[in-house]
Amino acid sequence: MLSWWMIAPASAVIGALCGFISRSVLSGILAAAIPWLALLVALVYSVYFVPYGGGGAVFWPLAQLFGGSLAAASGYAGFTLLKWLKR
């Protein structure tokens, strides 16, 4: 449960930075894509490059499905909130 509280604010900050740095239409897409891809990189790294510590099956695709969706939505929400506050 703690990881949800780490993913959402960090993604919102990244989305807000995308909105602050860039003013193009592409910045909204980047605000959602960068957190999603960052979570994918972290999951793939932890599964394939960190030594195996035993345990059950690998559920990183499910973690990416739910956590990546949260990261993308939170990043885009941070982007939208910054755009709304700038008006």
Sequence and secondary structure as in RCSB ss.txt:
>XXXX:A:sequence
MLSWWMIAPASAVIGALCGFISRSVLSGILAAAIPWLALLVALVYSVYFVPYGGGGAVFWPLAQLFGGSLAAASG
YAGFTLLKWLKR
>XXXX:A:secstr
 HHHHHHHHHHHHHHHHHHHH  STHHHHHHHHHHHHHHHHHHHHHHHTS     S   HHHHHHHHHHHHHHHH
HHHHHHHHHHH 
